[in-house]
Amino acid sequence: MKKLLIRADDIGYSEAVTAGILSALESGLVKSAGIMVNMPFTEKSVALIKKRTDICFGLHVNLVIGPACCQDRGAVKDLINSQGDFIASRIRREEFARGLDSMPYAQVCREIKAQIDRYEALMGTGPEYMDLHGVENATLIQAVRDTAESCGVPVTPYSGKTVLLEEMLHHDFYESGEEFEAFFSKPCCHIQENVNNLLIMHPGFVDYELLQSSSLTVERVYEHALLCDPAVKKCLKRQQVELISFRDL
């Protein structure tokens, strides 16, 4: 049996991104979606998704955009700027490329726990899984692993319970004019048998907030279209692919 878990990231990032994710959820392919709890559209997003008990919602741990959830700024001082906002992912990637481990483990754990508290306050329950937004290194992965373990929830894709497929559909595929279902015949997206295949997606629409803060823009529209394409659903059915969520792990 082939099993595929499609994870949609970034609920709350902006109004348009959230609208695109909600639309993709209607397709039936996406059964797990991650919430960013510190963004301006988070509260409105939660009001729209709380009734979707059929969807497995997780905490999309965000350490690179927006304000920190931890109210003790001194406890997360190396994660934020003077305004209390996280240091941008572009800067963090440059630091990591130079071999700098500039995000201390204890501070990261403190902020993750604050985001869990925020998640629980918003959703009325804890996250069903956890993952990282934007950047990762050994310290961040260990911090989210340890915190998730203490909460008893899966952490993805670092737990060993899933096999990660190609994380992103690239521009060359989008611009090739190929039908969306052709993606699932690519070597990067070969769905293996007897494992839990994980495909990370970022469906969404585009608005001003997204254009001002992210390099991932039009790709979201393509991924939304792919997930809503009836031919893709038929393709997966022909391959006898079972669509699962983190609840099934």
C-alpha positions as CSV (number, residue, x, y, z in Angstrom):
1,M,0.0,0.0,0.0
2,K,1.2,3.5,-0.9
3,K,0.6,6.1,1.7
4,L,0.9,9.9,1.1
5,L,0.7,12.6,3.7
6,I,0.3,16.1,2.2
7,R,1.1,18.8,4.7
8,A,0.0,22.4,3.9
9,D,2.0,25.1,5.7
10,D,1.4,28.7,6.8
11,I,-2.2,29.2,8.0
12,G,-2.3,32.7,9.4
13,Y,0.6,34.1,7.3
14,S,-1.8,36.5,5.5
15,E,-5.4,36.6,4.5
16,A,-4.7,35.4,0.9
17,V,-2.4,32.6,2.0
18,T,-5.0,31.4,4.5
19,A,-7.8,31.6,1.9
20,G,-5.7,29.5,-0.5
21,I,-5.0,26.8,2.1
22,L,-8.7,26.7,3.1
23,S,-9.6,26.2,-0.5
24,A,-7.1,23.5,-0.9
25,L,-8.5,21.7,2.2
26,E,-11.8,21.4,0.3
27,S,-10.1,19.2,-2.4
28,G,-9.7,16.3,0.0
29,L,-6.0,15.8,-0.7
30,V,-4.7,17.8,2.2
31,K,-5.5,16.4,5.6
32,S,-2.9,18.1,7.8
33,A,-2.2,21.9,8.0
34,G,0.2,24.0,10.1
35,I,-0.8,27.2,11.9
36,M,1.6,30.2,12.5
37,V,0.3,31.5,15.8
38,N,2.1,34.9,15.9
39,M,0.9,36.5,12.6
40,P,-1.6,39.3,12.1
41,F,-4.2,37.1,10.4
42,T,-3.8,34.2,12.9
43,E,-6.9,34.9,15.0
44,K,-9.2,35.3,12.0
45,S,-7.7,32.2,10.5
46,V,-8.5,30.2,13.6
47,A,-12.1,31.3,13.6
48,L,-12.3,29.9,10.1
49,I,-10.7,26.5,10.7
50,K,-11.8,25.5,14.2
51,K,-14.9,23.7,12.8
52,R,-12.8,21.6,10.6
53,T,-12.4,18.6,13.0
54,D,-11.7,16.4,10.0
55,I,-8.3,18.1,9.5
56,C,-5.2,17.5,11.6
57,F,-3.9,20.9,12.6
58,G,-0.3,21.4,13.9
59,L,2.0,24.1,15.1
60,H,4.1,25.6,12.4
61,V,6.9,26.8,14.6
62,N,7.9,30.3,13.4
63,L,11.1,31.9,14.5
64,V,11.8,34.2,11.5
65,I,8.9,36.6,10.9
66,G,6.5,38.6,13.1
67,P,6.7,39.2,16.9
68,A,7.9,36.6,19.4
69,C,5.2,35.0,21.5
70,C,7.4,34.9,24.6
71,Q,6.6,38.0,26.6
72,D,9.9,37.9,28.4
73,R,12.0,39.5,25.7
74,G,15.2,38.9,27.7
75,A,14.6,35.1,27.5
76,V,14.6,35.2,23.7
77,K,16.9,38.2,23.2
78,D,19.1,36.5,20.5
79,L,16.0,35.6,18.4
80,I,14.5,39.1,18.1
81,N,15.4,42.6,17.1
82,S,14.9,45.8,19.2
83,Q,11.2,45.9,18.2
84,G,10.6,42.4,19.5
85,D,10.2,40.9,16.0
86,F,12.1,37.8,14.8
87,I,15.2,38.3,12.7
88,A,14.4,37.5,9.1
89,S,15.0,34.1,7.5
90,R,17.3,35.6,4.9
91,I,19.7,36.8,7.6
92,R,19.5,33.5,9.5
93,R,20.3,31.5,6.3
94,E,23.4,33.7,5.8
95,E,24.5,33.1,9.4
96,F,24.0,29.3,9.0
97,A,26.0,29.4,5.7
98,R,28.9,31.0,7.6
99,G,28.7,28.3,10.3
100,L,27.2,30.5,12.9
101,D,24.8,28.9,15.5
102,S,23.2,32.1,16.4
103,M,19.9,30.8,17.9
104,P,20.6,29.4,21.3
105,Y,18.8,26.1,22.2
106,A,17.4,27.3,25.5
107,Q,15.9,30.5,23.9
108,V,14.4,28.5,21.0
109,C,12.8,26.0,23.5
110,R,11.4,28.9,25.5
111,E,9.8,30.5,22.4
112,I,8.4,27.2,21.1
113,K,6.7,26.6,24.5
114,A,5.2,30.1,24.3
115,Q,3.9,29.3,20.8
116,I,2.4,26.1,22.1
117,D,0.6,28.1,24.8
118,R,-0.6,30.5,22.2
119,Y,-1.8,27.6,20.0
120,E,-3.7,26.1,23.0
121,A,-5.3,29.5,23.8
122,L,-6.5,29.9,20.2
123,M,-7.6,26.4,19.4
124,G,-8.7,25.2,22.8
125,T,-6.4,22.1,22.4
126,G,-2.8,21.3,21.8
127,P,-1.2,20.9,18.3
128,E,-1.4,17.4,16.8
129,Y,2.1,17.8,15.3
130,M,4.9,20.3,15.1
131,D,7.4,21.4,12.4
132,L,9.6,24.4,11.6
133,H,8.9,27.4,9.3
134,G,11.5,28.9,7.0
135,V,14.9,27.8,8.4
136,E,16.4,24.9,10.2
137,N,19.7,23.8,11.6
138,A,20.8,21.1,14.1
139,T,19.9,23.3,17.1
140,L,16.4,24.2,15.9
141,I,15.6,20.6,14.9
142,Q,16.7,19.4,18.3
143,A,14.7,22.0,20.1
144,V,11.5,21.3,18.2
145,R,12.1,17.5,18.6
146,D,12.6,17.8,22.3
147,T,9.6,20.1,22.8
148,A,7.3,17.9,20.6
149,E,8.4,14.8,22.5
150,S,7.5,16.5,25.8
151,C,4.0,17.2,24.4
152,G,3.6,13.7,23.0
153,V,3.1,14.8,19.4
154,P,4.9,13.9,16.1
155,V,7.5,16.3,14.8
156,T,7.9,16.4,11.1
157,P,9.9,15.5,9.0
158,Y,12.5,14.8,11.8
159,S,10.9,11.9,13.6
160,G,11.7,9.1,11.2
161,K,8.0,8.2,10.8
162,T,7.9,9.8,7.4
163,V,9.9,9.8,4.2
164,L,10.2,13.3,2.8
165,L,9.5,13.7,-0.9
166,E,10.7,16.7,-2.8
167,E,9.8,19.7,-0.6
168,M,8.9,22.1,-3.3
169,L,7.7,22.0,-6.9
170,H,10.3,24.1,-8.8
171,H,9.8,26.8,-11.3
172,D,11.0,24.7,-14.1
173,F,8.2,22.2,-13.5
174,Y,5.6,25.0,-13.2
175,E,6.8,26.7,-16.4
176,S,7.1,23.5,-18.4
177,G,3.4,23.4,-19.2
178,E,3.1,19.8,-18.1
179,E,-0.1,18.7,-16.5
180,F,0.0,18.7,-12.7
181,E,-0.5,15.0,-12.4
182,A,2.9,14.5,-14.2
183,F,4.6,15.7,-11.0
184,F,3.8,12.4,-9.4
185,S,5.8,10.5,-12.1
186,K,8.9,12.5,-11.4
187,P,11.8,10.8,-9.5
188,C,11.7,13.5,-6.9
189,C,8.1,12.6,-6.0
190,H,8.2,8.8,-6.3
191,I,5.7,7.5,-3.8
192,Q,7.2,4.5,-2.1
193,E,5.3,1.5,-0.8
194,N,5.1,0.5,2.9
195,V,6.3,3.9,4.2
196,N,4.6,7.2,5.1
197,N,5.5,9.5,2.2
198,L,5.4,13.2,3.2
199,L,4.9,16.0,0.7
200,I,5.2,19.5,2.1
201,M,3.1,22.1,0.2
202,H,2.4,25.8,0.5
203,P,-0.9,26.4,-1.3
204,G,-2.2,30.0,-1.2
205,F,-3.2,33.1,-3.0
206,V,-1.2,36.3,-3.2
207,D,-1.8,39.6,-1.4
208,Y,0.3,42.7,-0.5
209,E,1.4,41.3,2.8
210,L,2.8,38.2,1.2
211,L,4.6,40.2,-1.5
212,Q,6.2,42.5,1.1
213,S,7.5,39.7,3.3
214,S,8.2,36.5,1.3
215,S,10.1,35.2,-1.7
216,L,7.6,32.4,-2.0
217,T,4.7,34.0,-3.8
218,V,3.4,32.7,-7.2
219,E,4.5,29.2,-6.3
220,R,1.7,29.1,-3.8
221,V,-0.8,29.7,-6.5
222,Y,0.6,26.8,-8.6
223,E,0.5,24.5,-5.6
224,H,-3.1,25.5,-4.8
225,A,-4.0,24.7,-8.4
226,L,-2.3,21.3,-8.2
227,L,-4.0,20.3,-5.1
228,C,-7.4,21.3,-6.5
229,D,-6.9,19.6,-9.8
230,P,-9.4,16.7,-10.2
231,A,-6.9,15.0,-12.5
232,V,-4.4,14.8,-9.6
233,K,-6.9,13.1,-7.4
234,K,-7.7,10.6,-10.1
235,C,-4.0,10.0,-10.7
236,L,-3.4,9.2,-7.1
237,K,-6.4,6.9,-7.0
238,R,-5.0,5.0,-10.1
239,Q,-1.7,4.6,-8.2
240,Q,-3.7,3.2,-5.2
241,V,-2.4,5.9,-3.0
242,E,-4.0,6.3,0.4
243,L,-4.1,9.9,1.7
244,I,-3.3,10.1,5.4
245,S,-2.7,12.6,8.1
246,F,-0.5,12.8,11.2
247,R,-3.3,11.1,13.1
248,D,-2.6,8.0,11.2
249,L,1.1,7.7,12.2
